[in-house]
C-alpha cells in the first residue's frame, strides 16, 4: 500500500472560476510497474482535434445530485472532446486551462465524485493512453449543452516538472515522438 508523502495544490487555483484545478500527489515510494500496471503518457500535442477514443473513469455518482447512487466498481464512459469555440457558447466561465468533453445531446458524462479522475485518449494507430484531462467540474451531469469540464494537462507540464524537482522527486519526460511517458527519477538517497 502506498502512502501520501506530499500534496501540492496549484498556487494559482481559483475557487470561484476553478481555473488551475490541478494538484500533485507525491507518494512515499515508487509504483512498481509490470504488465498490469503501466504508466499513462503525458501529451505533447496541443491540438485537441488530434485525440480520439477518449474515456473518463471514476467512482462518482451514477445519478446527478443523488450521492446514494455511488458505486464500488470503477465506471468508465467514452467521451467526445468539444472545441473551445463550441464549449464557450454553452459555458461562460471557460478558461484557457479547461477543456470540455461530452455530447451535445447529453446522456454520458462524469458526475459528482469523479473529480480528479482521468480523461484519457489516444490517436492514430498508437496503442497508448494519454492523460489529456483531469475531471474538474460540471453543471449537473449528462445534460444537453452541459459538458463536463476538465483541466488541460498539457498546460501544466512545466509546473509538474518544477514542483516535483523542488520535492526531490523530479519528473523527467521521456519524449518519444509526440508522447511523454510519466517517469519519476528515483534518487539514490531516497528509501522505499
C-alpha positions as CSV (number, residue, x, y, z in Angstrom):
1,X,0.0,0.0,0.0
2,X,1.3,3.4,-0.9
3,X,1.2,6.4,1.5
4,X,0.9,10.0,0.6
5,X,4.2,11.9,1.0
6,X,3.1,15.3,-0.1
7,X,0.1,17.0,-1.6
8,X,0.9,20.0,-3.9
9,X,-2.1,22.2,-4.9
10,X,-1.5,24.7,-7.7
11,X,-0.7,28.0,-6.1
12,X,-3.0,29.9,-8.5
13,X,-6.0,27.7,-8.0
14,X,-9.1,29.9,-8.2
15,X,-12.0,28.7,-6.1
16,X,-14.5,30.9,-7.9
17,X,-13.6,30.0,-11.5
18,X,-11.9,26.7,-10.8
19,X,-9.1,27.7,-13.0
20,X,-5.8,25.9,-12.4
21,X,-7.7,23.0,-10.9
22,X,-4.7,20.6,-10.5
23,X,-2.7,19.0,-7.7
24,X,0.1,16.5,-7.4
25,X,0.1,13.6,-5.0
26,X,3.6,12.5,-4.3
27,X,3.9,9.0,-2.9
28,X,6.3,7.7,-0.3
29,X,7.7,5.1,-2.7
30,X,7.6,4.4,-6.5
31,X,5.0,2.3,-8.0
32,X,6.4,-0.9,-9.3
33,X,5.4,-1.3,-13.0
34,X,4.5,-4.6,-14.6
35,X,2.2,-5.9,-17.3
36,X,-0.8,-5.0,-15.2
37,X,0.5,-1.6,-14.1
38,X,1.7,0.6,-16.9
39,X,2.3,4.3,-17.0
40,X,0.0,6.7,-18.7
41,X,1.7,9.1,-21.1
42,X,1.5,12.8,-20.9
43,X,0.6,14.5,-24.2
44,X,2.9,16.8,-26.2
45,X,0.1,17.6,-28.7
46,X,-1.8,20.8,-28.2
47,X,-4.4,20.3,-30.9
48,X,-7.5,18.8,-29.3
49,X,-8.7,17.6,-32.7
50,X,-5.9,15.0,-32.7
51,X,-7.3,13.0,-29.8
52,X,-9.7,10.1,-30.5
53,X,-11.2,7.3,-28.4
54,X,-11.4,9.3,-25.2
55,X,-12.6,7.8,-22.0
56,X,-13.3,9.2,-18.5
57,X,-13.2,6.9,-15.4
58,X,-14.3,7.3,-11.8
59,X,-16.2,6.1,-8.8
60,X,-18.6,9.0,-8.7
61,X,-22.4,9.1,-8.6
62,X,-24.3,7.5,-11.4
63,X,-27.3,9.8,-11.0
64,X,-26.7,13.6,-10.8
65,X,-27.4,15.1,-7.3
66,X,-28.0,11.7,-5.7
67,X,-25.0,10.8,-3.5
68,X,-26.6,7.5,-2.6
69,X,-26.1,6.3,-6.2
70,X,-22.4,5.7,-5.9
71,X,-20.6,2.6,-6.9
72,X,-17.8,0.5,-5.6
73,X,-16.9,-0.6,-9.1
74,X,-14.8,1.7,-11.3
75,X,-17.0,3.2,-14.0
76,X,-15.9,4.4,-17.4
77,X,-17.6,6.1,-20.3
78,X,-16.5,7.1,-23.8
79,X,-16.4,10.9,-24.3
80,X,-16.1,13.3,-27.2
81,X,-13.9,16.3,-26.9
82,X,-15.7,19.5,-27.7
83,X,-13.9,22.5,-29.3
84,X,-13.2,25.6,-27.2
85,X,-15.3,27.7,-29.6
86,X,-18.4,25.4,-29.2
87,X,-17.9,25.0,-25.5
88,X,-17.7,28.7,-24.9
89,X,-21.2,29.1,-26.4
90,X,-22.5,26.8,-23.6
91,X,-20.2,27.5,-20.7
92,X,-19.5,31.2,-20.0
93,X,-16.7,30.6,-17.3
94,X,-14.5,28.5,-19.7
95,X,-10.8,29.4,-19.3
96,X,-7.8,28.6,-21.5
97,X,-6.9,25.8,-19.0
98,X,-10.2,24.0,-19.4
99,X,-11.5,21.6,-22.0
100,X,-15.0,20.3,-22.5
101,X,-16.0,16.7,-23.1
102,X,-19.4,15.2,-23.5
103,X,-22.2,15.1,-26.1
104,X,-24.3,17.9,-27.4
105,X,-27.4,15.9,-26.6
106,X,-26.1,14.8,-23.2
107,X,-26.5,11.2,-21.9
108,X,-22.9,10.4,-21.0
109,X,-20.7,12.3,-18.5
110,X,-18.5,12.3,-15.4
111,X,-20.5,13.2,-12.3
112,X,-20.1,14.2,-8.6
113,X,-17.3,12.2,-7.0
114,X,-15.4,11.8,-10.3
115,X,-13.3,14.9,-9.8
116,X,-9.6,14.3,-10.1
117,X,-10.1,11.3,-12.3
118,X,-8.5,10.9,-15.7
119,X,-9.7,11.8,-19.2
120,X,-7.5,9.6,-21.4
121,X,-7.3,9.5,-25.2
122,X,-5.3,8.0,-28.0
123,X,-4.7,9.0,-31.6
124,X,-4.0,7.3,-34.9
125,X,-2.7,3.8,-34.6
126,X,-0.9,4.5,-31.3
127,X,-1.7,1.8,-28.7
128,X,-1.0,4.0,-25.7
129,X,-3.2,6.1,-23.4
130,X,-2.5,9.8,-22.9
131,X,-3.7,11.8,-19.9
132,X,-5.3,14.7,-21.8
133,X,-7.5,16.0,-18.9
134,X,-8.5,15.8,-15.3
135,X,-12.1,15.8,-14.2
136,X,-12.7,19.2,-12.7
137,X,-16.4,20.3,-12.6
138,X,-19.7,20.4,-14.4
139,X,-23.2,21.8,-14.3
140,X,-25.4,18.8,-13.5
141,X,-24.4,15.6,-15.3
142,X,-25.0,14.3,-18.8
143,X,-27.4,17.1,-19.7
144,X,-27.8,18.7,-23.2
145,X,-25.3,21.5,-23.8
146,X,-23.7,20.9,-20.4
147,X,-20.4,19.1,-21.0
148,X,-18.0,18.0,-18.3
149,X,-15.1,20.4,-17.6
150,X,-11.6,19.1,-17.5
151,X,-8.2,20.6,-16.6
152,X,-6.0,20.5,-19.7
153,X,-2.9,18.6,-18.6
154,X,-0.5,19.8,-21.3
155,X,-0.8,23.3,-19.9
156,X,0.9,22.2,-16.7
157,X,3.9,20.1,-17.9
158,X,6.4,22.7,-16.8
159,X,4.6,23.2,-13.5
160,X,4.8,19.4,-12.9
161,X,8.5,19.4,-13.7
162,X,9.2,22.3,-11.4
163,X,7.2,21.1,-8.4
164,X,8.5,17.6,-8.5
165,X,12.1,18.7,-8.8
166,X,11.7,21.0,-5.8
167,X,10.5,18.0,-3.8
168,X,13.4,15.8,-4.8
169,X,11.2,13.5,-6.9
170,X,11.8,15.0,-10.3
171,X,9.5,14.2,-13.2
172,X,11.8,13.6,-16.2
173,X,9.9,13.4,-19.5
174,X,10.9,10.6,-21.8
175,X,9.8,12.1,-25.1
176,X,9.2,9.7,-28.0
177,X,7.6,11.4,-31.0
178,X,4.5,13.1,-29.7
179,X,4.4,11.3,-26.4
180,X,5.9,11.7,-23.0
181,X,6.0,8.8,-20.5
182,X,5.2,9.7,-17.0
183,X,8.5,8.9,-15.3
184,X,9.8,10.0,-11.9
185,X,13.5,9.6,-11.3
186,X,14.5,7.9,-8.1
187,X,17.4,9.4,-6.3
188,X,19.9,7.1,-4.6
189,X,19.4,8.7,-1.1
190,X,15.6,8.1,-1.2
191,X,14.4,5.0,0.6
192,X,11.4,2.8,-0.3
